[in-house]
Amino acid sequence: MSSENTGTGARNDFLQQPLSLHLDDCESVEQTLTNTRVGVTRIDGESTTIEPVQERGAVAAVTDKRLLFAVGREERAERGTRKASDDDFTASITYDALEAVEKRTETLTQSLVVEAADGVTWEFTAREPSAVDTAIECVEQHMADHELAVARGHHEAAEDAGDAARRAEELEAALDAYQSAAELLGTDKRRVTDAERAAREDAEAVIATLVTAHRDHGAQSKAAAEWEFAADNTRSADELFVDAREAYDRALELARAYPPGDPETIERERNEVVEAMEPLTVESAVADATGN
């Protein structure tokens, strides 16, 4: 992705010197924003602005690894030269630690605003709205890529799970991650890539498998509940029946939301659980009435 900056090319090269001093080896810069005086603002209960020294400037860079802020705090060593300085301010956030990204528009300026998982908000002001828009798109793509990787990890863990309850738990986590990725990528302005199309297909497969996992969990819990009830272990039976009903409730919810999911069959299975619970419900009501 090409880089967009504010001001002239030569000026921007000079302003980006704080950035070049703090990049890791083999780290690729995909998008940059610059400003000459405002710097970057950190909001964590209180608002603190780190301003650059004259002519050093500040840079926000979207790289292949992280979002990096660099503010030049070093004075001129000698005319026309600069050197790395511990006085330069830098802060970076990896994409797995980002919660949200947005653009804030004020008179004559636009700002990139990001919220980190630690609750800190960072705000970087630039002059070109198109540059901020492109930076946001780039950050969101990286955030989505992270969510997709998380989703696939949970999907693989579900395949190795030994029981239906654990499998359903992993698949629920995978579905949450796929939905987060879809929200980040769900703009009509973007062309759907082959990778995104494959991710949608993976999400559909997760949903289908998740419905099955919840049904299996419900059936197993129902069978265990009936065994406990026959053994007069009413408390355990009640807990297992509730567990079975909740599993079928979730399966039914998913089947109705993402057709075709055979909701009619699942509803019948859920009703069978409710019917099986009735003797226990009556027994509990009698016990409550008699004080036993």
C-alpha positions as CSV (number, residue, x, y, z in Angstrom):
1,M,0.0,0.0,0.0
2,S,1.4,3.4,-0.9
3,S,2.2,5.9,1.8
4,E,0.3,9.2,2.1
5,N,1.7,12.1,4.1
6,T,1.0,15.8,4.8
7,G,3.2,18.5,3.2
8,T,5.9,18.3,0.6
9,G,7.9,15.2,-0.1
10,A,11.2,16.5,1.0
11,R,9.7,17.9,4.2
12,N,8.0,14.6,4.9
13,D,11.2,12.6,4.5
14,F,12.8,14.9,7.0
15,L,9.9,14.6,9.4
16,Q,9.9,10.8,9.2
17,Q,13.5,10.6,10.5
18,P,12.1,9.9,14.0
19,L,10.3,6.9,12.5
20,S,13.3,5.4,10.7
21,L,15.3,5.4,13.9
22,H,12.9,3.2,15.7
23,L,11.8,0.5,13.2
24,D,12.8,-3.1,13.8
25,D,14.8,-5.0,11.3
26,C,12.8,-6.2,8.3
27,E,9.7,-4.2,9.5
28,S,7.7,-2.9,6.6
29,V,5.9,0.4,6.7
30,E,2.6,0.3,4.8
31,Q,1.1,3.7,5.7
32,T,2.2,6.9,7.4
33,L,0.7,10.1,8.8
34,T,2.7,13.1,9.9
35,N,2.3,16.4,11.7
36,T,4.7,19.1,12.5
37,R,3.6,20.6,15.8
38,V,0.7,18.6,17.4
39,G,2.5,15.4,18.1
40,V,0.4,12.5,19.6
41,T,-2.0,12.6,22.5
42,R,-2.3,9.8,25.1
43,I,-5.6,9.6,27.0
44,D,-5.7,7.4,30.1
45,G,-8.0,9.1,32.6
46,E,-5.9,12.3,31.9
47,S,-4.9,13.6,28.5
48,T,-1.2,14.0,27.8
49,T,0.2,15.4,24.5
50,I,3.7,14.7,23.5
51,E,4.8,17.5,21.1
52,P,7.8,17.4,18.8
53,V,10.7,19.8,18.9
54,Q,10.9,22.4,16.0
55,E,11.2,20.7,12.6
56,R,11.5,17.2,13.9
57,G,7.8,16.4,13.6
58,A,5.7,13.4,14.6
59,V,4.8,10.3,12.6
60,A,2.2,7.6,12.9
61,A,3.1,4.5,11.0
62,V,1.1,1.4,10.1
63,T,3.6,-1.4,9.7
64,D,3.2,-5.1,9.1
65,K,3.7,-5.7,12.8
66,R,2.2,-2.9,14.7
67,L,0.9,0.7,14.9
68,L,3.9,2.9,15.8
69,F,3.9,6.5,17.0
70,A,7.2,8.4,16.9
71,V,7.8,12.0,18.1
72,G,11.1,13.8,17.4
73,R,12.4,15.1,20.7
74,E,16.1,15.5,19.8
75,E,17.5,18.9,19.0
76,R,19.7,19.4,15.9
77,A,23.1,17.8,16.4
78,E,24.6,19.8,13.6
79,R,23.2,21.4,10.5
80,G,21.7,18.9,8.2
81,T,22.3,15.8,10.4
82,R,20.3,13.9,12.9
83,K,21.1,10.9,15.1
84,A,19.1,8.4,17.1
85,S,18.2,9.7,20.5
86,D,16.8,8.2,23.7
87,D,14.9,11.5,24.0
88,D,12.6,10.6,21.1
89,F,9.2,9.5,22.2
90,T,7.8,6.2,20.8
91,A,4.8,4.1,21.5
92,S,3.5,1.1,19.7
93,I,0.5,-1.2,19.8
94,T,0.4,-4.6,18.2
95,Y,-2.8,-5.4,16.3
96,D,-3.9,-8.1,18.8
97,A,-3.9,-5.4,21.5
98,L,-6.2,-3.0,19.5
99,E,-9.8,-2.7,20.5
100,A,-11.1,0.0,18.1
101,V,-10.0,2.5,15.4
102,E,-11.8,5.5,14.1
103,K,-11.5,9.0,12.5
104,R,-12.3,12.1,14.5
105,T,-13.0,15.2,12.4
106,E,-12.6,18.7,13.6
107,T,-12.3,22.1,11.9
108,L,-9.5,21.7,9.3
109,T,-8.1,18.6,10.9
110,Q,-8.7,14.9,11.1
111,S,-7.3,12.5,13.6
112,L,-6.6,8.8,13.8
113,V,-8.0,7.6,17.1
114,V,-7.2,4.1,18.4
115,E,-8.2,2.4,21.6
116,A,-5.9,-0.2,23.1
117,A,-6.9,-3.2,25.1
118,D,-5.3,-1.7,28.2
119,G,-7.8,1.1,28.1
120,V,-5.5,3.8,26.7
121,T,-6.6,5.9,23.8
122,W,-4.1,7.4,21.3
123,E,-5.0,10.3,19.0
124,F,-2.8,11.5,16.1
125,T,-3.8,14.5,14.1
126,A,-3.2,14.9,10.3
127,R,-4.3,17.3,7.7
128,E,-5.3,15.0,4.8
129,P,-8.6,13.1,5.4
130,S,-7.9,10.6,2.7
131,A,-4.6,9.7,4.4
132,V,-6.5,9.1,7.7
133,D,-9.1,7.0,5.9
134,T,-6.5,4.9,4.2
135,A,-4.6,4.4,7.5
136,I,-7.8,3.2,9.2
137,E,-8.5,0.8,6.4
138,C,-5.0,-0.6,6.7
139,V,-5.2,-1.0,10.5
140,E,-8.7,-2.7,10.3
141,Q,-7.3,-5.2,7.8
142,H,-4.5,-6.1,10.2
143,M,-7.0,-6.4,13.1
144,A,-9.3,-8.6,11.0
145,D,-6.3,-10.8,10.0
146,H,-5.6,-11.3,13.7
147,E,-9.2,-12.2,14.4
148,L,-9.3,-14.7,11.5
149,A,-6.1,-16.3,12.9
150,V,-7.8,-16.6,16.3
151,A,-10.9,-18.1,14.8
152,R,-9.0,-20.7,12.9
153,G,-7.1,-21.6,16.0
154,H,-10.3,-22.2,17.9
155,H,-11.7,-24.2,15.0
156,E,-8.7,-26.5,15.0
157,A,-8.9,-26.9,18.8
158,A,-12.6,-27.9,18.4
159,E,-11.6,-30.7,16.0
160,D,-9.3,-32.1,18.7
161,A,-11.8,-31.6,21.6
162,G,-12.7,-34.9,23.3
163,D,-16.3,-34.1,24.2
164,A,-19.3,-32.1,22.8
165,A,-19.3,-29.4,25.5
166,R,-15.6,-28.6,25.0
167,R,-16.1,-28.7,21.2
168,A,-19.0,-26.3,21.5
169,E,-17.0,-23.9,23.7
170,E,-14.2,-23.7,21.1
171,L,-16.6,-23.3,18.2
172,E,-18.4,-20.5,20.1
173,A,-15.0,-18.7,20.5
174,A,-14.3,-19.3,16.8
175,L,-17.7,-17.8,15.8
176,D,-17.1,-14.7,18.0
177,A,-13.7,-14.1,16.3
178,Y,-15.2,-14.6,12.8
179,Q,-18.0,-12.1,13.6
180,S,-15.4,-9.6,14.9
181,A,-13.5,-10.0,11.6
182,A,-16.6,-9.5,9.6
183,E,-17.4,-6.3,11.4
184,L,-14.0,-5.0,10.6
185,L,-14.2,-6.0,7.0
186,G,-17.9,-5.3,6.5
187,T,-17.8,-2.1,4.4
188,D,-19.3,-1.8,1.0
189,K,-16.4,0.3,-0.2
190,R,-14.0,-2.7,-0.1
191,R,-13.7,-5.4,-2.7
192,V,-14.1,-8.9,-1.2
193,T,-10.8,-10.7,-1.5
194,D,-10.4,-14.5,-2.0
195,A,-9.1,-14.7,1.6
196,E,-12.2,-13.0,3.0
197,R,-14.4,-15.2,0.9
198,A,-12.6,-18.3,2.2
199,A,-13.0,-16.9,5.8
200,R,-16.8,-16.6,5.2
201,E,-16.9,-20.2,4.1
202,D,-15.0,-21.2,7.2
203,A,-17.4,-19.3,9.4
204,E,-20.4,-21.1,7.8
205,A,-18.7,-24.4,8.4
206,V,-18.1,-23.4,12.1
207,I,-21.8,-22.5,12.5
208,A,-23.0,-25.9,11.1
209,T,-20.6,-27.8,13.3
210,L,-21.5,-25.7,16.3
211,V,-25.2,-26.5,15.9
212,T,-24.3,-30.2,15.9
213,A,-22.0,-29.8,18.9
214,H,-24.7,-28.2,20.9
215,R,-27.2,-30.9,19.9
216,D,-24.7,-33.6,20.9
217,H,-24.1,-31.8,24.2
218,G,-27.8,-31.5,24.8
219,A,-28.4,-35.2,24.1
220,Q,-25.5,-36.3,26.4
221,S,-26.7,-34.1,29.2
222,K,-30.3,-35.4,28.9
223,A,-29.2,-39.0,29.0
224,A,-27.0,-38.3,32.1
225,A,-29.9,-36.4,33.7
226,E,-32.3,-39.3,33.2
227,W,-29.8,-41.7,34.8
228,E,-29.3,-39.4,37.8
229,F,-33.1,-39.0,38.2
230,A,-33.6,-42.8,38.1
231,A,-30.9,-43.1,40.9
232,D,-32.8,-40.5,43.0
233,N,-30.0,-37.9,42.6
234,T,-32.5,-35.1,41.9
235,R,-30.1,-32.2,42.4
236,S,-27.6,-33.6,39.8
237,A,-30.5,-34.5,37.5
238,D,-31.9,-31.0,37.7
239,E,-28.5,-29.4,36.8
240,L,-28.1,-31.8,33.9
241,F,-31.6,-31.2,32.5
242,V,-31.0,-27.5,32.7
243,D,-27.7,-27.9,30.9
244,A,-29.4,-30.0,28.2
245,R,-32.1,-27.4,27.7
246,E,-29.7,-24.6,27.4
247,A,-27.6,-26.5,24.9
248,Y,-30.7,-27.0,22.7
249,D,-31.7,-23.4,23.2
250,R,-28.4,-22.3,21.7
251,A,-28.6,-24.8,18.9
252,L,-32.1,-23.6,18.1
253,E,-31.1,-20.0,18.2
254,L,-28.3,-20.7,15.7
255,A,-30.4,-22.8,13.4
256,R,-33.0,-20.1,13.2
257,A,-30.5,-17.3,12.6
258,Y,-28.4,-19.2,10.0
259,P,-30.5,-21.3,7.7
260,P,-30.6,-24.1,6.7
261,G,-30.3,-25.3,10.3
262,D,-33.3,-27.7,10.7
263,P,-34.9,-25.7,13.6
264,E,-38.0,-27.8,13.6
265,T,-36.1,-31.0,14.5
266,I,-34.0,-29.2,17.2
267,E,-37.2,-27.7,18.7
268,R,-38.7,-31.2,19.0
269,E,-35.5,-32.4,20.7
270,R,-35.7,-29.4,23.1
271,N,-39.3,-30.2,23.9
272,E,-38.4,-33.7,24.8
273,V,-35.9,-32.4,27.4
274,V,-38.6,-30.2,28.8
275,E,-41.0,-33.1,29.0
276,A,-38.4,-35.3,30.7
277,M,-37.9,-32.6,33.3
278,E,-41.6,-32.5,34.3
279,P,-41.5,-35.3,36.9
280,L,-38.5,-33.6,38.6
281,T,-40.4,-30.2,38.4
282,V,-43.4,-31.7,40.0
283,E,-41.4,-33.4,42.7
284,S,-39.6,-30.2,43.5
285,A,-42.9,-28.3,43.7
286,V,-44.3,-30.9,46.1
287,A,-41.2,-30.8,48.3
288,D,-41.4,-27.0,48.4
289,A,-45.1,-27.1,49.4
290,T,-44.5,-29.6,52.2
291,G,-41.4,-28.1,53.4
292,N,-39.3,-31.2,52.8
